[in-house]
Amino acid sequence: MSARPALLDMAFGYMPAQIIHTAAELRLADALADGPRTSTDLAARTGAHAPSLYRLLRGLACLGAVEQKERDLFALTDAGRALRADGPGSVRALVRLFCGPDVWASWGDMTGTLRTGEDAWRRVTGRTSFESFAADPELSATFNAAMAEHTRTIAPAIIGAHDFARYRTIADLGGGDGTLLAAILRAVPGPRGVLFDLPPALAAAPEVLGDVAGRCEIVPGDFFASVPPGADAYLLKSVLHDWDDERAAAILRTCRAALRPDARVLILEQAMPEVVTPDDRGTVMNDLNMLVSVGGRERTEDEFRELARAAGLSVASIGGPLPPSGYRVIEARPAD
């Protein structure tokens, strides 16, 4: 009998994804945080149907998120702790966002996107993704929390790869709750910060900035209209990939309008290889997610250079891929 095709296992990948998503929605990891529990106890704590929850817990045991210690006794594993809401290294918000109904439905209509070139999110929800966030405070909060979770994983490598001490003022454009800027200011005592985003994204910023809030100005605004002038460095982390080339160049033009001759734009994103291999899976999956969810894209190094040129900028350097997600520090300056 032939071996089970590997592609079939990949096709069934939606099953473990939704098992983990359901555990995140029910906050099972939080319910198990203080020790092993039965399915009946967990059902009472999470508002679930006990016999169905028992079956889900067996699925989580097969995935390594819980351990089945007895027939009806389940304990949280080290891997499962990442689903705790506020634990160190939590990915709960990321799971809730990317396995949630809107992203899920968008990926389910990928064929429609391939036929039309239009992002599926708009087609299946009737709104763009950012219009959805603006209309749904809970979805917006999940998105912002997910972005903060991701930023916490990549911030140390970014801080270690670039000399932020050379700047007096660092503006983080589309910086959300300030997770990245706060990490930079804590690691580098000299600079001051400017945190810039739409008002809903800034709601949690005072709490996140905490001990460095006195060194940071929080400025609401829209980077398609203008950005705060006078900074030495303008950060754009995971911003340009949300947009097509026309809109991404428009963001860079507003940055260019605010730049002094010695100021820099720091684009913090993955770079798509010209020829991909299985090792590039993360970047390629992100690119496809941009395709179906927002109509954006991941870009090659040459595409970043061309995008910068169209905005009156010149790419001075592109750093190597940084763990764990392969982000690059792309430094751009005003073109001569």
C-alpha positions in Angstrom: 0.0 0.0 0.0 1.4 3.4 -1.0 2.3 6.0 1.7 -0.2 8.7 2.5 0.5 11.6 0.2 2.2 14.5 2.1 -0.1 17.0 0.2 -3.1 15.3 1.7 -1.8 15.9 5.2 -1.3 19.6 4.2 -4.8 19.8 2.9 -6.2 18.5 6.2 -4.2 21.2 8.0 -7.4 23.2 8.6 -8.4 20.6 11.3 -5.5 21.3 13.8 -5.7 25.0 13.0 -9.4 25.1 14.1 -8.7 22.8 17.1 -6.1 25.4 18.3 -8.4 28.3 17.4 -11.3 26.9 19.4 -9.0 26.3 22.4 -7.9 30.0 22.2 -11.5 31.2 21.9 -12.6 29.1 25.0 -9.5 30.2 26.9 -8.8 26.6 27.8 -5.1 27.4 28.6 -6.1 29.9 31.2 -8.6 27.4 32.7 -5.8 24.9 33.0 -3.2 27.3 34.2 -3.4 26.2 37.9 -3.3 22.4 37.3 -5.0 19.4 35.6 -8.8 19.4 35.3 -11.5 17.1 34.0 -13.6 17.9 30.9 -16.6 18.5 33.1 -14.7 21.0 35.2 -13.3 22.8 32.1 -16.7 22.9 30.5 -18.1 24.7 33.5 -15.3 27.2 33.5 -15.5 27.9 29.7 -19.2 27.6 29.0 -18.7 24.5 26.7 -20.6 21.3 26.2 -18.7 18.8 28.3 -18.9 15.7 26.0 -17.8 17.8 23.0 -15.1 19.5 25.0 -13.7 16.1 26.0 -13.3 15.2 22.3 -11.6 18.5 21.6 -9.2 17.9 24.5 -8.2 14.6 23.0 -7.4 16.5 19.8 -5.3 19.0 21.7 -3.5 16.1 23.4 -2.6 14.7 19.9 -1.2 18.2 19.0 0.8 18.5 22.1 -1.0 21.4 23.6 -2.3 19.4 26.5 -1.4 16.0 28.1 -4.1 13.4 28.8 -2.9 12.2 32.2 -5.9 9.9 32.9 -9.1 9.0 30.9 -10.7 12.3 31.8 -7.9 14.4 33.3 -6.0 16.9 31.2 -3.0 19.1 31.9 -1.5 22.1 30.1 1.9 21.5 28.4 4.7 23.9 27.8 3.6 24.3 24.2 0.0 24.9 25.3 1.0 27.7 27.6 1.4 29.9 24.5 -2.4 30.0 24.3 -2.7 31.8 27.7 -4.1 35.2 27.3 -1.4 37.2 29.0 1.4 34.8 29.5 5.0 35.4 28.2 5.2 34.4 24.6 1.4 34.3 24.2 0.2 33.7 20.6 -3.5 33.7 21.5 -4.4 36.9 19.7 -2.5 35.8 16.6 -4.4 32.5 16.6 -7.8 34.3 17.1 -7.0 36.7 14.3 -5.6 34.4 11.7 -7.9 31.5 12.4 -10.9 33.7 13.0 -14.0 33.9 10.7 -12.9 36.8 8.5 -9.4 35.6 7.6 -10.7 32.0 7.5 -13.4 33.0 5.0 -10.9 35.0 3.0 -8.6 32.1 2.5 -11.6 30.0 1.7 -12.3 32.2 -1.3 -8.7 32.3 -2.6 -9.8 30.8 -5.9 -12.0 33.9 -6.4 -9.0 36.1 -5.8 -6.9 34.2 -8.3 -9.6 34.7 -10.9 -10.1 38.4 -10.3 -6.9 39.7 -8.6 -9.2 41.3 -5.9 -8.7 40.6 -2.2 -11.1 38.1 -0.8 -11.8 39.9 2.5 -13.6 42.7 0.7 -15.6 40.2 -1.3 -16.7 38.0 1.6 -17.3 40.7 4.2 -18.4 43.6 2.1 -15.6 45.8 3.6 -11.9 46.1 3.4 -10.0 44.6 6.3 -9.3 48.1 7.7 -12.9 49.1 7.4 -13.8 46.0 9.3 -11.4 46.9 12.1 -12.9 50.4 12.2 -16.4 49.0 12.4 -15.8 46.3 15.0 -14.0 47.3 18.2 -13.5 43.7 19.3 -12.0 42.7 16.0 -9.8 45.8 16.1 -8.6 44.9 19.6 -7.8 41.4 18.5 -5.8 42.7 15.5 -3.9 45.2 17.7 -3.1 42.5 20.3 -2.0 40.1 17.6 0.4 42.7 16.1 1.8 43.4 19.5 2.4 39.6 20.1 4.2 39.3 16.8 6.3 42.5 17.5 7.4 41.2 20.8 9.0 38.2 19.1 11.0 40.1 16.5 11.9 43.3 18.5 15.0 42.0 20.1 16.6 41.0 16.8 15.7 44.3 15.2 17.2 46.3 18.2 20.3 44.2 18.0 20.8 44.7 14.3 20.5 48.4 14.0 22.2 51.4 15.8 19.2 53.2 17.2 21.5 55.3 19.4 22.5 57.4 16.5 19.0 59.1 16.4 17.7 61.8 18.7 14.0 61.2 17.8 12.5 58.0 16.4 8.9 58.1 15.0 7.1 54.8 14.7 4.5 55.2 12.0 1.6 52.8 12.3 3.1 51.8 15.6 -0.1 50.5 17.2 0.1 50.3 21.0 3.8 51.1 21.0 5.3 47.7 21.6 8.2 48.1 19.3 9.0 51.7 20.2 8.8 51.0 23.9 11.3 48.1 23.4 13.7 50.4 21.5 13.4 53.2 24.1 14.1 50.8 26.9 17.1 49.3 25.2 18.5 52.6 24.0 18.4 55.4 26.7 19.2 58.4 24.5 16.4 58.9 21.9 12.9 60.2 22.3 10.0 58.6 20.5 6.9 59.7 18.5 4.2 57.0 18.3 1.9 57.7 15.3 -1.2 55.8 14.3 -5.0 56.0 14.0 -6.7 56.8 17.3 -8.2 53.3 18.0 -4.8 51.7 17.6 -3.3 54.0 20.2 -5.7 53.2 22.9 -3.4 50.9 24.9 -0.3 52.9 24.2 0.0 54.7 27.6 0.0 51.4 29.4 2.4 49.7 27.0 4.9 52.6 27.1 4.8 52.6 30.9 8.2 53.6 32.2 9.3 55.2 28.9 6.1 57.2 28.4 7.8 60.4 29.5 10.2 60.1 26.5 7.4 59.5 24.0 4.8 61.7 22.4 1.6 59.9 21.2 0.3 61.5 18.0 -2.9 60.4 16.3 -3.0 60.7 12.5 -3.2 59.1 9.1 0.1 58.4 7.3 -1.6 58.8 3.9 -2.1 62.5 4.8 1.0 63.5 6.6 3.5 62.3 9.3 5.0 64.3 12.2 8.0 66.3 10.9 11.4 66.6 12.6 12.3 62.9 13.5 15.7 61.5 12.7 14.3 58.0 11.9 10.8 57.0 10.7 10.0 53.3 11.3 7.6 51.4 9.1 7.2 47.9 10.5 4.8 45.6 8.6 3.1 48.6 7.1 4.0 48.6 3.4 3.1 45.0 2.8 -0.5 45.8 3.7 -0.8 47.9 0.5 -0.4 47.7 -3.3 2.5 49.6 -4.9 0.5 52.8 -5.5 -0.6 53.1 -1.9 2.7 51.9 -0.4 4.5 54.6 -2.5 2.0 57.2 -1.2 3.0 56.3 2.4 6.7 56.7 1.5 6.0 60.1 -0.2 4.4 61.5 3.0 7.6 60.3 4.8 9.8 61.9 2.2 7.9 65.2 2.7 8.7 65.2 6.4 12.4 64.1 6.0 15.3 66.4 6.7 18.4 65.6 4.5 20.0 63.6 7.2 16.9 61.7 8.3 16.1 58.1 7.5 13.2 55.8 6.8 13.6 52.3 8.3 11.4 49.7 6.6 11.1 46.6 8.7 9.7 43.8 6.6 10.5 40.4 5.1 12.1 40.4 1.6 10.8 37.9 -0.9 13.6 35.9 -2.7 13.6 36.1 -6.5 13.5 32.2 -6.5 11.8 30.6 -3.5 12.6 27.3 -1.8 10.7 25.4 1.0 12.8 27.4 3.5 11.0 30.5 2.4 7.6 29.2 3.4 6.9 31.8 6.0 7.5 34.7 3.6 5.4 33.1 0.8 2.5 32.3 3.2 2.6 35.9 4.4 2.5 37.1 0.8 -0.5 35.0 0.1 -2.2 36.2 3.2 -1.7 39.8 2.0 -3.1 38.8 -1.3 -6.4 37.5 0.0 -6.8 39.7 3.1 -5.7 43.2 2.1 -4.5 43.2 -1.5 -0.9 43.9 -0.4 2.2 41.9 -1.0 5.7 40.9 0.2 8.4 42.4 -2.0 11.8 41.5 -3.3 14.8 43.7 -2.6 14.6 45.2 -6.1 10.9 45.9 -5.6 11.7 47.8 -2.4 14.3 49.8 -4.2 11.9 50.7 -7.0 9.2 51.6 -4.5 11.6 53.9 -2.7 12.7 55.5 -6.0 9.1 56.2 -6.9 8.7 58.1 -3.6 11.9 60.2 -4.0 14.0 58.0 -1.7 17.1 55.9 -2.2 17.8 52.6 -0.4 21.1 52.9 1.4 21.3 49.4 2.8 19.3 46.2 3.3 20.2 44.1 6.3 20.3 40.3 6.4 17.3 38.3 7.5 16.7 38.3 11.3 15.4 35.5 13.4 12.8 34.3 14.0 10.8 35.6 11.0 13.4 36.8 8.5 12.7 40.5 8.9 15.1 42.9 7.2 16.1 46.5 8.2 15.9 48.4 5.0 17.3 51.9 5.4 16.2 54.6 2.9 17.3 58.2 2.7 16.3 61.2 0.5 17.4 60.6 -3.0 20.1 63.0 -4.4 
